[in-house]
Amino acid sequence: MSTTLKGTRVVVTGGSGFIPSHLVRRCLQDGATVAVTVRYGNIVKNERLREMWDDIEVIEADLRNRGALEQVRQWKPNTVFHLAAYNHVGQSFTQVEECFDVNAKGTANLLDTCGPVDKFVYMSTSEVYGHQPSVPFVETMTPDPISPYAITKYAGELYCRLKQRVAGSFPIVIVRPFNVFGPYQSSKAVIPELIINCLKGVPVRTTKGEQTREFNYVEDIVDGLVRAALHPKPIEGPLNIAAGEEVRICDLVRMIAELTHTRSSVEIGALPYRPTEIWRMYADATRAKEILGWKPQVSVREGLRRTVDWFRDYLARNPEKA
């Protein structure tokens, strides 16, 4: 199986997002011709794409506007990576209409308008699993989404599966990445928030942190997406893209405090748990390893070290944000 997108035409939806921007960089490094969809073609609003702005085609298109998405079909891509989404789990409870419009309706709009392509990769989320009776989470489990965000991402999966079953439809791959981190991630996410507070010397207050998650360095996830696009055969059903390494939140906090050499007071146990807390979450990624030949290359600790170094440098270069 090929491991490079060289010579192909690639569209990445939501190109200015955290994971999409890393995917754009990887596609360019591979030698692909790349277009991104963004809601606003404004370099200030798309800071993550600044260094690549002159090397990509920028398509201004909102997923909710089916007519605007005709531009994707007209660009004639070989591969479409659909990563654009309303992706804030907590805020999805108060922004339900926008969440459904972007994630469910928007995915249907894109699939119906992007035209025949060699491969369509839909990035779902581990959030679709919700509460499960056991770990690790495996693709054969029945999804139990517990937020509007998770419900709408699962709706996107279902529409992809419908399209997979329609005679003459183009190949679609559904991937479920588990928690991702790395440079350029929004400070609303737990790891950047912890890193920034530790670097600033701001007190860090958390729950007891006995709940577990797994954390995947962004370059590993991007490699899984690329391998999914390059797989020569149809792939039925979703693929977990995940390291399968269970990490307690309290251990994550201590690791970040150590790597940042923080002066912050670290108060583990200062906050209550959420009423709907998922206590254990990590993946079985056997299927992705067997089908795609994919496995993570960057450990949690090494990924955190790289991410801390990036944020330290970023805050030094942008003191107004420190």
KEKE-3310 file (N, C-alpha, C; in steps of 0.2 Angstrom, whole numbers, plus 5000, padded with zeros to 4 digits):
npx = (5004:5003:5011:5011:5004:5008:5006:4993:4976:4969:4957:4954:4942:4937:4950:4958:4957:4963:4968:4965:4974:4987:4986:4985:4998:5005:5000:5005:5019:5020:5018:5006:4993:4984:4968:4958:4943:4936:4927:4929:4940:4952:4968:4971:4961:4964:4976:4983:4986:4995:5009:5007:4999:5001:5003:4992:4975:4962:4946:4931:4918:4904:4898:4885:4879:4874:4875:4887:4896:4898:4909:4919:4917:4919:4933:4938:4944:4955:4954:4945:4946:4936:4935:4930:4919:4907:4914:4914:4911:4905:4899:4890:4878:4871:4871:4863:4856:4865:4875:4869:4866:4879:4886:4878:4869:4878:4888:4880:4877:4890:4894:4884:4887:4900:4905:4911:4924:4941:4943:4934:4936:4930:4930:4926:4922:4928:4919:4907:4905:4902:4895:4901:4900:4912:4930:4944:4937:4929:4926:4915:4906:4890:4886:4884:4880:4882:4880:4875:4885:4891:4881:4878:4889:4889:4878:4883:4891:4882:4876:4887:4888:4876:4879:4890:4883:4876:4874:4887:4892:4905:4921:4921:4928:4927:4933:4938:4945:4954:4956:4966:4981:4993:5004:4997:4984:4968:4966:4955:4955:4960:4974:4982:4977:4981:4995:4998:4993:5002:5014:5013:5012:5000:4988:4984:4970:4961:4950:4950:4955:4955:4949:4951:4959:4964:4978:4983:4996:4996:5002:5003:4989:4986:4994:4987:4975:4979:4984:4972:4965:4973:4972:4969:4957:4939:4933:4923:4913:4918:4934:4945:4956:4970:4981:4979:4983:4980:4978:4978:4970:4975:4989:4992:4992:5002:5013:5013:5016:5028:5036:5035:5041:5035:5030:5018:5004:4998:4983:4977:4961:4954:4942:4925:4919:4912:4894:4891:4902:4913:4921:4932:4941:4948:4955:4953:4964:4966:4960:4963:4977:4978:4972:4976:4990:4994:5002:5005:5018:5023:5026:5015:5022:5033:5026:5020:5031:5036:5025:5024:5036:5033:5022:5029:5038:5029:5022:5033:5036:5024:5021:5010:5000:5003)
npy = (4994:5011:5025:5038:5054:5059:5068:5068:5076:5085:5088:5096:5098:5112:5117:5126:5121:5113:5099:5097:5107:5102:5090:5096:5101:5089:5083:5092:5091:5078:5080:5083:5091:5104:5109:5119:5120:5134:5144:5158:5166:5172:5177:5181:5175:5162:5157:5146:5141:5150:5149:5141:5147:5152:5141:5133:5130:5140:5138:5146:5141:5137:5123:5122:5127:5121:5125:5132:5122:5116:5121:5112:5101:5106:5108:5096:5085:5071:5065:5067:5074:5074:5085:5096:5103:5106:5107:5107:5099:5102:5115:5111:5108:5119:5125:5118:5118:5124:5114:5102:5107:5109:5097:5086:5089:5096:5086:5078:5087:5089:5076:5074:5083:5083:5076:5062:5054:5047:5043:5046:5052:5051:5060:5054:5053:5048:5050:5045:5033:5035:5030:5014:4996:4991:4991:4989:5001:4995:4993:4986:4988:4995:5011:5024:5039:5054:5067:5082:5085:5072:5064:5070:5069:5055:5054:5058:5048:5038:5043:5042:5028:5024:5030:5022:5010:5012:5008:5011:5022:5032:5027:5026:5030:5028:5035:5034:5044:5045:5055:5069:5078:5092:5104:5120:5118:5122:5132:5129:5115:5102:5098:5109:5119:5116:5116:5129:5136:5131:5135:5149:5150:5150:5145:5128:5119:5104:5089:5074:5066:5053:5047:5039:5042:5041:5048:5055:5059:5072:5070:5057:5053:5060:5053:5041:5045:5048:5035:5029:5035:5031:5017:5003:4996:4995:4999:4993:4999:5008:5013:5013:5025:5025:5025:5016:5017:5018:5032:5040:5055:5062:5058:5063:5077:5079:5075:5085:5096:5093:5093:5106:5112:5120:5134:5134:5131:5115:5108:5095:5087:5097:5101:5096:5080:5078:5076:5067:5059:5049:5035:5027:5027:5021:5014:5000:4997:4987:4984:4995:4994:4981:4982:4995:4995:5003:5011:5020:5031:5040:5043:5046:5054:5059:5066:5076:5083:5088:5096:5105:5112:5118:5127:5135:5141:5148:5157:5165:5171:5178:5188:5196:5187:5179)
npz = (5000:4996:5004:5003:4997:4986:4970:4970:4971:4984:4996:5011:5023:5033:5035:5043:5056:5071:5070:5056:5050:5053:5045:5032:5031:5031:5019:5010:5012:5007:4994:4988:4979:4986:4993:5004:5013:5021:5032:5031:5021:5027:5032:5045:5053:5051:5057:5059:5046:5041:5037:5026:5017:5004:4997:4995:4989:4993:4998:5000:5010:5018:5027:5029:5018:5004:4990:4990:4992:4980:4974:4979:4972:4959:4959:4958:4966:4971:4983:4997:5013:5027:5039:5045:5058:5070:5085:5100:5114:5127:5124:5115:5120:5122:5110:5100:5088:5079:5080:5075:5062:5056:5058:5056:5045:5037:5034:5026:5016:5010:5006:4996:4987:4983:4973:4962:4970:4973:4986:5001:5017:5032:5047:5062:5079:5095:5105:5101:5107:5121:5136:5140:5144:5147:5145:5133:5121:5107:5090:5087:5097:5103:5099:5110:5111:5121:5121:5112:5102:5100:5096:5084:5076:5076:5068:5056:5053:5051:5039:5030:5030:5024:5011:5008:5005:4994:4978:4966:4973:4979:4987:5005:5020:5037:5052:5069:5079:5095:5110:5105:5104:5103:5095:5091:5096:5102:5117:5124:5125:5136:5138:5132:5140:5152:5150:5147:5158:5167:5162:5164:5177:5184:5196:5196:5196:5198:5197:5207:5197:5194:5184:5168:5152:5135:5125:5111:5100:5088:5075:5074:5073:5061:5052:5052:5046:5033:5029:5029:5018:5008:5007:4997:4995:4998:5014:5026:5039:5055:5060:5074:5078:5087:5102:5112:5125:5142:5152:5168:5173:5183:5183:5171:5173:5183:5175:5165:5173:5178:5166:5162:5171:5181:5191:5197:5209:5211:5212:5215:5215:5219:5213:5209:5202:5186:5184:5174:5171:5162:5167:5162:5148:5133:5118:5108:5095:5086:5074:5065:5064:5058:5046:5040:5043:5053:5067:5082:5083:5092:5109:5124:5133:5126:5116:5124:5128:5116:5113:5124:5122:5111:5114:5124:5116:5108:5116:5120:5108:5107:5117:5121:5123:5133)
capx = (5000:5006:5011:5011:4999:5011:5003:4985:4973:4967:4953:4953:4937:4939:4957:4961:4956:4969:4970:4966:4980:4992:4984:4987:5005:5007:4998:5010:5025:5019:5018:4999:4990:4979:4963:4955:4937:4936:4921:4932:4947:4956:4974:4971:4957:4966:4983:4987:4988:4999:5015:5006:4994:5003:5004:4986:4969:4957:4939:4927:4912:4901:4895:4877:4877:4875:4877:4894:4900:4899:4916:4923:4916:4922:4940:4940:4949:4955:4953:4942:4946:4931:4936:4926:4914:4906:4917:4915:4906:4901:4894:4885:4871:4867:4871:4861:4854:4871:4879:4866:4867:4886:4889:4874:4867:4884:4891:4876:4878:4896:4894:4880:4889:4908:4906:4914:4931:4944:4942:4931:4938:4926:4933:4921:4925:4928:4914:4901:4904:4898:4896:4901:4901:4919:4936:4944:4932:4930:4921:4908:4901:4884:4887:4879:4882:4879:4880:4873:4891:4892:4875:4878:4895:4887:4873:4887:4894:4876:4875:4892:4887:4871:4882:4894:4879:4872:4877:4890:4894:4913:4923:4921:4931:4925:4938:4936:4951:4953:4959:4972:4984:4999:5005:4992:4978:4965:4967:4949:4956:4963:4981:4984:4975:4986:5002:4998:4993:5008:5020:5011:5012:4994:4986:4980:4965:4958:4947:4955:4959:4955:4946:4956:4958:4970:4980:4987:5000:4992:5005:5001:4982:4986:4996:4981:4970:4982:4984:4965:4964:4977:4970:4966:4950:4933:4933:4916:4913:4923:4941:4948:4963:4971:4986:4977:4987:4976:4982:4974:4970:4980:4995:4993:4993:5008:5018:5014:5019:5035:5039:5035:5045:5030:5029:5011:5002:4994:4978:4973:4956:4950:4936:4921:4918:4906:4889:4890:4909:4915:4927:4937:4940:4953:4953:4956:4965:4968:4958:4967:4983:4978:4969:4980:4997:4995:5003:5007:5025:5025:5023:5012:5027:5037:5021:5019:5037:5036:5019:5026:5041:5030:5019:5034:5041:5024:5021:5039:5035:5018:5020:5003:4995:5006)
capy = (5000:5017:5029:5045:5057:5063:5069:5068:5082:5083:5093:5096:5103:5115:5117:5130:5118:5110:5093:5098:5111:5097:5086:5100:5101:5082:5082:5096:5087:5072:5082:5083:5098:5104:5114:5118:5124:5138:5149:5164:5166:5177:5174:5182:5171:5156:5158:5139:5140:5156:5147:5137:5150:5153:5134:5130:5134:5142:5138:5149:5137:5134:5116:5122:5130:5116:5128:5134:5116:5114:5123:5107:5096:5109:5108:5089:5081:5064:5063:5072:5073:5079:5086:5102:5101:5110:5101:5109:5095:5106:5120:5109:5107:5126:5127:5112:5119:5124:5108:5098:5109:5109:5091:5081:5091:5098:5081:5075:5091:5088:5069:5074:5088:5083:5072:5055:5054:5040:5041:5051:5050:5055:5059:5054:5054:5042:5052:5042:5027:5036:5025:5007:4992:4988:4994:4995:5002:4992:4996:4982:4991:4999:5018:5027:5046:5057:5075:5084:5084:5065:5062:5073:5065:5048:5055:5059:5041:5034:5045:5039:5021:5024:5031:5016:5004:5014:5006:5016:5027:5032:5023:5031:5027:5031:5034:5037:5046:5046:5062:5071:5084:5094:5111:5124:5116:5128:5132:5126:5108:5101:5098:5116:5123:5114:5118:5137:5138:5129:5140:5156:5150:5151:5139:5122:5115:5098:5084:5069:5064:5045:5044:5038:5044:5040:5054:5053:5065:5074:5068:5050:5053:5062:5047:5036:5048:5047:5028:5027:5038:5027:5010:5002:4993:4998:4997:4993:5001:5012:5011:5017:5027:5027:5021:5011:5018:5021:5037:5043:5062:5065:5057:5068:5084:5078:5074:5092:5100:5091:5095:5113:5115:5125:5137:5134:5127:5110:5106:5089:5085:5104:5102:5090:5077:5080:5071:5062:5057:5043:5034:5024:5027:5020:5011:4994:4999:4982:4984:4999:4991:4975:4985:5000:4994:5009:5011:5026:5032:5045:5041:5052:5059:5063:5071:5081:5087:5092:5101:5110:5116:5123:5132:5139:5146:5152:5162:5169:5175:5182:5190:5198:5181:5176)
capz = (5000:4996:5010:5001:4993:4980:4964:4971:4973:4990:4999:5018:5025:5040:5035:5048:5062:5074:5066:5049:5048:5053:5039:5027:5031:5029:5012:5006:5012:5003:4987:4985:4978:4992:4994:5010:5014:5027:5032:5029:5018:5030:5035:5052:5056:5049:5059:5058:5039:5039:5033:5020:5014:4997:4994:4995:4987:4998:4996:5006:5009:5024:5026:5029:5011:4999:4984:4991:4992:4973:4973:4980:4966:4953:4960:4955:4970:4971:4990:5002:5020:5030:5046:5047:5062:5077:5089:5107:5117:5132:5122:5110:5124:5121:5103:5097:5081:5075:5080:5070:5055:5054:5059:5052:5039:5033:5031:5020:5010:5007:5002:4991:4982:4981:4966:4963:4971:4974:4993:5006:5023:5037:5054:5067:5086:5101:5109:5100:5112:5127:5142:5138:5150:5148:5140:5129:5116:5101:5085:5087:5102:5100:5101:5115:5112:5127:5120:5105:5098:5099:5092:5077:5073:5074:5062:5050:5052:5048:5032:5027:5029:5019:5005:5007:5003:4988:4972:4962:4977:4980:4993:5011:5026:5044:5057:5075:5083:5102:5111:5101:5106:5100:5093:5088:5098:5106:5124:5127:5126:5142:5138:5131:5145:5158:5149:5147:5165:5171:5160:5166:5184:5186:5200:5192:5200:5195:5201:5209:5191:5194:5177:5163:5145:5131:5122:5104:5097:5082:5069:5073:5070:5054:5048:5052:5041:5027:5027:5027:5011:5003:5007:4990:4995:5002:5021:5029:5046:5057:5062:5079:5077:5094:5104:5117:5131:5147:5156:5173:5172:5188:5181:5165:5176:5186:5169:5162:5178:5178:5159:5161:5177:5183:5198:5199:5214:5208:5217:5212:5220:5221:5209:5209:5196:5182:5185:5168:5170:5159:5171:5159:5140:5129:5112:5105:5088:5082:5067:5061:5064:5054:5039:5038:5045:5056:5074:5084:5084:5097:5116:5127:5136:5120:5113:5128:5128:5110:5114:5129:5119:5106:5118:5127:5111:5105:5121:5120:5102:5107:5124:5123:5124:5139)
cpx = (5004:5006:5011:5006:5001:5007:4996:4982:4968:4963:4952:4948:4939:4947:4961:4960:4963:4972:4970:4972:4986:4992:4986:4994:5008:5006:5003:5017:5025:5020:5012:4998:4984:4975:4960:4948:4938:4930:4923:4939:4951:4962:4974:4967:4959:4974:4986:4989:4993:5005:5014:5001:4995:5003:4998:4980:4964:4950:4934:4920:4910:4897:4888:4875:4879:4878:4885:4899:4901:4906:4921:4923:4920:4930:4943:4945:4949:4953:4950:4942:4941:4932:4933:4920:4913:4908:4918:4909:4902:4896:4889:4878:4867:4867:4869:4859:4860:4875:4876:4867:4874:4888:4885:4872:4873:4887:4887:4877:4884:4896:4889:4882:4896:4909:4910:4922:4934:4943:4939:4933:4934:4929:4927:4924:4924:4922:4907:4900:4901:4900:4895:4902:4908:4924:4940:4938:4934:4925:4915:4904:4896:4886:4882:4881:4878:4879:4878:4879:4891:4887:4876:4884:4893:4882:4877:4890:4888:4875:4881:4891:4881:4874:4886:4890:4875:4877:4880:4893:4902:4915:4924:4924:4929:4930:4936:4942:4949:4957:4966:4975:4991:4999:4999:4985:4975:4966:4961:4950:4960:4970:4984:4983:4980:4993:5002:4998:4999:5014:5019:5012:5006:4992:4982:4976:4961:4954:4952:4958:4959:4952:4952:4954:4964:4971:4985:4990:4997:4996:5004:4994:4982:4989:4991:4976:4973:4982:4977:4963:4968:4976:4966:4959:4945:4934:4926:4917:4918:4929:4943:4955:4966:4977:4984:4980:4982:4980:4977:4975:4975:4987:4997:4995:5000:5014:5019:5017:5026:5039:5039:5039:5041:5031:5022:5009:4997:4990:4974:4968:4952:4944:4932:4921:4912:4901:4889:4897:4909:4921:4933:4936:4947:4951:4957:4957:4968:4966:4962:4974:4984:4976:4974:4988:4999:4997:5006:5015:5028:5022:5019:5017:5031:5032:5020:5025:5037:5030:5021:5031:5038:5026:5023:5036:5035:5022:5027:5038:5029:5017:5013:4998:4997:5002)
cpy = (5006:5021:5036:5047:5060:5063:5068:5075:5081:5089:5092:5101:5105:5115:5121:5127:5115:5104:5094:5102:5106:5092:5090:5100:5095:5081:5086:5093:5081:5074:5082:5090:5099:5110:5113:5122:5127:5142:5156:5164:5171:5174:5175:5177:5163:5155:5151:5138:5145:5154:5144:5141:5151:5146:5130:5134:5134:5142:5140:5145:5135:5128:5116:5125:5125:5119:5130:5128:5114:5116:5117:5102:5099:5109:5101:5086:5074:5061:5069:5070:5077:5079:5092:5100:5106:5105:5103:5105:5099:5111:5118:5108:5114:5128:5121:5113:5119:5118:5103:5100:5108:5101:5085:5083:5093:5092:5078:5080:5090:5081:5070:5078:5087:5079:5066:5057:5047:5038:5047:5048:5055:5054:5060:5056:5048:5044:5048:5036:5029:5032:5018:5003:4990:4992:4989:4995:4999:4993:4992:4984:4995:5006:5020:5035:5049:5065:5076:5083:5077:5062:5064:5070:5058:5048:5055:5052:5037:5036:5042:5031:5020:5025:5025:5010:5006:5012:5011:5022:5026:5029:5028:5027:5031:5030:5038:5038:5047:5053:5063:5077:5086:5101:5114:5122:5122:5127:5130:5119:5107:5101:5105:5120:5122:5117:5126:5139:5137:5134:5147:5156:5151:5144:5134:5119:5110:5094:5079:5066:5056:5042:5044:5040:5041:5047:5052:5060:5066:5071:5060:5049:5055:5056:5042:5038:5047:5040:5026:5029:5034:5020:5008:4999:4996:4995:4998:4994:5005:5009:5016:5019:5030:5022:5016:5011:5022:5026:5040:5051:5065:5064:5062:5075:5084:5078:5081:5096:5099:5094:5102:5116:5121:5127:5137:5130:5122:5107:5101:5087:5091:5104:5095:5086:5079:5074:5065:5059:5050:5041:5031:5024:5026:5015:5004:4996:4994:4982:4989:4997:4985:4978:4990:4999:5000:5007:5017:5026:5036:5044:5047:5057:5063:5068:5077:5086:5091:5098:5107:5115:5121:5128:5137:5144:5150:5158:5167:5174:5180:5184:5193:5193:5177:5178)
cpz = (5000:5002:5009:4996:4987:4974:4964:4972:4979:4993:5006:5020:5032:5041:5040:5055:5065:5070:5059:5046:5048:5047:5033:5026:5029:5022:5008:5006:5008:4995:4984:4983:4982:4992:5001:5010:5021:5026:5030:5027:5020:5034:5042:5056:5055:5051:5058:5051:5037:5035:5027:5016:5006:4993:4993:4992:4992:4995:5001:5005:5016:5023:5026:5022:5006:4992:4984:4990:4985:4971:4974:4974:4960:4953:4958:4960:4969:4978:4994:5009:5024:5037:5049:5052:5067:5082:5097:5110:5122:5129:5117:5113:5123:5114:5098:5090:5077:5074:5075:5063:5052:5053:5055:5045:5034:5030:5025:5014:5006:5003:4996:4985:4979:4975:4967:4964:4973:4981:4997:5013:5028:5044:5059:5074:5091:5105:5107:5104:5118:5132:5139:5144:5151:5143:5138:5124:5110:5096:5084:5093:5099:5103:5106:5117:5117:5127:5113:5100:5095:5095:5085:5073:5071:5068:5056:5048:5048:5040:5028:5025:5024:5012:5003:5004:4996:4982:4968:4966:4978:4986:4999:5016:5032:5049:5063:5079:5090:5103:5108:5104:5102:5098:5090:5091:5102:5113:5128:5129:5133:5142:5137:5137:5151:5156:5149:5154:5169:5169:5162:5174:5187:5190:5195:5197:5196:5199:5203:5203:5191:5187:5172:5156:5141:5127:5116:5101:5090:5075:5068:5070:5063:5049:5047:5046:5034:5024:5025:5020:5006:5002:5000:4990:4999:5010:5024:5037:5048:5059:5068:5077:5084:5097:5109:5123:5136:5152:5161:5172:5177:5186:5175:5168:5179:5180:5166:5167:5178:5171:5158:5167:5180:5191:5201:5205:5210:5213:5214:5217:5222:5218:5209:5202:5192:5183:5180:5167:5167:5163:5167:5151:5137:5124:5111:5097:5084:5075:5062:5059:5058:5047:5036:5039:5049:5064:5076:5085:5089:5104:5119:5130:5131:5117:5117:5128:5122:5110:5119:5126:5114:5109:5121:5122:5108:5110:5121:5114:5102:5114:5126:5124:5130:5145)
residu = (MET:SER:THR:THR:LEU:LYS:GLY:THR:ARG:VAL:VAL:VAL:THR:GLY:GLY:SER:GLY:PHE:ILE:PRO:SER:HIS:LEU:VAL:ARG:ARG:CYS:LEU:GLN:ASP:GLY:ALA:THR:VAL:ALA:VAL:THR:VAL:ARG:TYR:GLY:ASN:ILE:VAL:LYS:ASN:GLU:ARG:LEU:ARG:GLU:MET:TRP:ASP:ASP:ILE:GLU:VAL:ILE:GLU:ALA:ASP:LEU:ARG:ASN:ARG:GLY:ALA:LEU:GLU:GLN:VAL:ARG:GLN:TRP:LYS:PRO:ASN:THR:VAL:PHE:HIS:LEU:ALA:ALA:TYR:ASN:HIS:VAL:GLY:GLN:SER:PHE:THR:GLN:VAL:GLU:GLU:CYS:PHE:ASP:VAL:ASN:ALA:LYS:GLY:THR:ALA:ASN:LEU:LEU:ASP:THR:CYS:GLY:PRO:VAL:ASP:LYS:PHE:VAL:TYR:MET:SER:THR:SER:GLU:VAL:TYR:GLY:HIS:GLN:PRO:SER:VAL:PRO:PHE:VAL:GLU:THR:MET:THR:PRO:ASP:PRO:ILE:SER:PRO:TYR:ALA:ILE:THR:LYS:TYR:ALA:GLY:GLU:LEU:TYR:CYS:ARG:LEU:LYS:GLN:ARG:VAL:ALA:GLY:SER:PHE:PRO:ILE:VAL:ILE:VAL:ARG:PRO:PHE:ASN:VAL:PHE:GLY:PRO:TYR:GLN:SER:SER:LYS:ALA:VAL:ILE:PRO:GLU:LEU:ILE:ILE:ASN:CYS:LEU:LYS:GLY:VAL:PRO:VAL:ARG:THR:THR:LYS:GLY:GLU:GLN:THR:ARG:GLU:PHE:ASN:TYR:VAL:GLU:ASP:ILE:VAL:ASP:GLY:LEU:VAL:ARG:ALA:ALA:LEU:HIS:PRO:LYS:PRO:ILE:GLU:GLY:PRO:LEU:ASN:ILE:ALA:ALA:GLY:GLU:GLU:VAL:ARG:ILE:CYS:ASP:LEU:VAL:ARG:MET:ILE:ALA:GLU:LEU:THR:HIS:THR:ARG:SER:SER:VAL:GLU:ILE:GLY:ALA:LEU:PRO:TYR:ARG:PRO:THR:GLU:ILE:TRP:ARG:MET:TYR:ALA:ASP:ALA:THR:ARG:ALA:LYS:GLU:ILE:LEU:GLY:TRP:LYS:PRO:GLN:VAL:SER:VAL:ARG:GLU:GLY:LEU:ARG:ARG:THR:VAL:ASP:TRP:PHE:ARG:ASP:TYR:LEU:ALA:ARG:ASN:PRO:GLU:LYS:ALA)
# end
